């Protein structure tokens, strides 16, 4: 899925790849993770096992991508199915502790079904990815700059043949 997030006059393109934590996607991890600027970890609030797998997914991502800034790499945590309040099994305290242990990782209780907190979560991850790229490079232009209509003031190259 692709989602465009507006930041003033600039657009940030989020490319969302859902591996669903499935083992069949493990061998494709490097393809999914290549050039990633942030990572969204999602678990099911009604199933404790999915929350217990979050750390495994995070480590798999970091091991595959191997970013130079692994300790500060931007992650965001989403607990899905917040609309099922009577069935929630994962404790808020456990979620808070996990986020604190990982650089105060942002967390959003979401519902894909009822579209709860998704826009806020996407905005947050877009901000985190954009800040990560711009903090050390004032001339940063995203890879898909032509698509996003963001460009540096450079002369156009002549086409050949």
C-alpha positions, -999 to +999 in steps of 0.1 A: +000+000+000+012+035-007+001+065+014+009+101+008+013+124+038+013+162+033+038+183+052+032+218+042+040+220+005+059+187+006+046+152+003+060+121+020+053+088+003+049+059+027+053+025+012+037+000+035+047-037+033+027-061+055+047-093+061+021-103+087+049-119+107+046-149+085+076-172+082+071-175+044+082-139+041+114-143+061+135-150+030+121-118+014+129-096+043+159-079+027+137-069-003+110-055+020+133-037+043+158-022+018+159+016+019+134+017+048+135+049+068+112+038+096+094+006+107+059+001+120+055-029+143+019-041+146+004-066+171-031-077+179-044-064+212-066-094+216-038-120+213-009-118+238+013-140+216+015-113+189+027-088+214+053-113+226+066-116+190+071-078+186+107-080+199+115-109+175+101-089+145+121-058+156+153-077+159+147-095+126+142-061+109+173-046+125+194-077+117+183-077+081+185-039+074+216-034+096+212+003+099+242+023+113+219+039+139+202+007+152+198+022+187+179+052+175+163+038+143+127+051+141+101+024+151+065+029+159+043+004+177+006-002+168-018-023+189-046-032+165-082-042+172-087-014+199-124-015+188-127-049+206-123-035+241-140-065+258-115-089+242-082-070+248-056-093+264-024-072+262-019-051+293-012-013+289+015-016+315+034-042+293+031-020+262+043+011+281+073-008+295+082-021+261+081+014+246+101+029+274+128+001+270+131+011+233+138+048+233+102+058+242+089+042+210+056+059+200+026+037+205-009+040+191-039+018+199-056+014+165-084-002+147-081-010+110-117-019+110-130+014+124-101+036+112-091+046+148-057+064+152-044+052+118-040+087+103-022+099+135+001+068+134+010+074+097+016+110+103+039+102+132+059+076+113+062+100+083+075+127+106+100+103+122+113+091+088+115+127+074+133+140+105+158+111+104+168+120+068+169+158+072+186+162+106+221+156+091+215+167+055+200+201+048+199+192+011+181+159+016+157+149-012+138+117-009+146+090-035+112+094-052+116+131-054+102+133-089+071+114-079+067+136-048+074+168-067+102+177-044+134+188-061+167+205-056+175+236-076+198+218-100+200+222-138+181+196-158+202+170-175+199+166-212+185+133-224+208+113-246+199+094-278 
